[in-house]
Amino acid sequence: MSDSTISAMVAATLPLNGEAVPCVQGGTNKQAPAAAFGIPVVGGGTPTPLAEFQTWIDNSHDPARLLMYINGAWVELYRIADDGTLTVTNALVLPGDPSSDLQAATKHYVDGRVSTAPGALIFRGMIDCSTTPPPDYPDADQGDLYVVSHPGQIGGTSGANVLIGDMLLCRVNDTASGSQSGAGLNWVIVQSKVQNAAAGPGTAVSGDFAMFDGASGTLLKDGGLSLDIDAGMAADSDSRIPSQKAVRSQIGGKRLSTDTLAQGQVWIWDVPSASFRAGDCEGRNLLVNPSFDIWQENSSYTLSGTVPKTHIADFWKASAGSSNGRIVSRANNWSGTGNAVSFQRPAGFTDAGRFRLMQQFEELGPLIGNTVTVSFDFFVGANYSPMSGPYVTFYWGGTNGGSMGDIDLRLSAPAFPQVPGSVASASLDAQVAPYNSHSRIVAGPFAIPTTASRTVAVTALAFEISSGDYTGASGVDDRFVISDVKLEVGTVATPFHRPDAADMLQRCQRRYQTTFSGDAPADGLGSNRGELMFRRLGAGTAAEGVYVPLACRMYGAPAVTLYNPVGAGTGQVHNYTHSGDCTVSASDFIGDHGFRITCTGNSTGAAGDWLGVHYVADRRL
């Protein structure tokens, strides 16, 4: 079969330009320009437009340009690269806004529509609410949304508190920037995250308190507890919580006493009265050196039955019953509480007399006419002998020839010489703990009278802890130990607090001052042990002297005793430079604030020599 006439034709050279293309119109053969069939006109010169939307490829430029005839003008649409890539030069603009589903929407229309669509939320940015002062709300329209970047306040200094991540949503168009009281009414704050919110049960009993259900802290249940306003708490129920009024009337099954609380006092359970009573939560300890930290003179004493009293730890004195050989000593680091005082009979000792430990008061104001309570720690040795005590006793009396009275502690019933009286506890043996443990013993309350008789005021007062009488011979560890003694005003023993040792030393020096440092006072202990030193002014046997101001004012003029630091001469000032003792060493001009030391220099001495002497200033009661 041979080719058709058209197929047999030679192919035309493209692109077509002004060529006429055959066509049929109304049943008649005709011709029309190639552009009429949508074929672009190609050329460097501007073609004559035939109709709207005719296209023209202008190849007079590099790259070539594609234009379209629109509204009486050629409009460049694309540029055509050598590889055929089209670059938009002038996008077609859709006139107006679309009004039907078949119309396309421009970018301008879409952008504008997002900001005006009803109910649209528009994120506008972050707000730092941690600044000072806090920020106001910004200018905004309905749907504007901000997120808090730093926690703080929004709406000025009186604004709302917000956390990081909270959202600020404007609900009214044309809202101006302002404070919480102004612009804040047009904003809503949305919490970003609610943590640990608790959810309740479906049902509950009206009036019951809520209770957590499980350990999550996010579930609640009916607690089964309700408020009880009955002052008598007659229901005696575990499911009712008493009101303040009910608690005030009755606590722990017992009513409060009629005591009136003073400043700093609390309600304390009082076993003897079976009621809550007023008392200090930390009563002032009226004793000096209550932990036995200060032992200026010595740390161990062998007591004598012929001596009325033996001064031991500062402010304390002891007695030995009727026989010699008993030991009182310092117990170091006892039971982890610091120092204590230990009392011990030698092994095989059969004397039944009691130990006595006493402190005598010079300031009676806090005690006279008051009710006081005593407490102390008590520890017994492995061979502690049964005895009737311990006991606590207070003794009082008048002056003795104008001076503070004193007690002979050896007596079975010690007493002040003038207008004596006393009050003692019953035996406290029921409170004594067994060996290897210590107990806190409480004694009292004791009523200290304002007078010892109808006419004579109490001017002397002493406090004693005694062992009680022994039975049987003592074992190897027959000791008992006392520490942390407390004497306080009131009927309740409050916890013991150990005082500062430096403060206690200063108080102890009111009765006893010495240059010895823990040594028992004696001549010839050696140099550089705390002795007082001063320089000679003269030579040979010239008189020398020095005035000694005391560390603190003492309880009256003390008895002063001098000790030779190096030589054997009793109480003589020693010359260190020429290694000789002075003579006629003495003290005078003694007062509560100081005293003078005088001596006759040794014959070999010279001006500028160093002299030294120990002293003890004793005003102990």
PyMOL commands that set and color helices and strands:
alter all, ss='L'
color gray80, all
select helices_A, chain A and resi 34-37+107-116+183-186+244-249+334-336+429-431+501-508
alter helices_A, ss='H'
color red, helices_A
select strands_A, chain A and resi 20-25+28-33+41-43+55-58+64-70+73-80+86-88+122-128+144-150+152-154+160-162+167-170+187-190+208-212+220-228+240-242+265-270+275-280+300-302+310-311+317-319+327-331+340-344+356-361+371-380+391-397+421-424+439-447+460-466+480-489+512-514+532-535+543-549+559-563+574-575+580-581+583-588+594-600+610-618
alter strands_A, ss='S'
color yellow, strands_A
deselect
rebuild
show_as cartoon
